[in-house]
Amino acid sequence: MRGLNLKRNELFSYTTLEQRIPNDHPLRPLHELVDAVLASMDR
């Protein structure tokens, strides 16, 4: 590779997964249910 590399792709993303998934996504209620079940299994 010779010469200048003018392409600048961002290597890291500083947004959370929660910010990327829409609030009305159909799996969000399931996520809340699974969190509640797992929390009840915690000692």
Secondary structure, 3 states (H helix, E strand, C coil): CCCCCCCCCCCCCCCCHHHHCCCCCCCHHHHHHHHHHHHHHCC
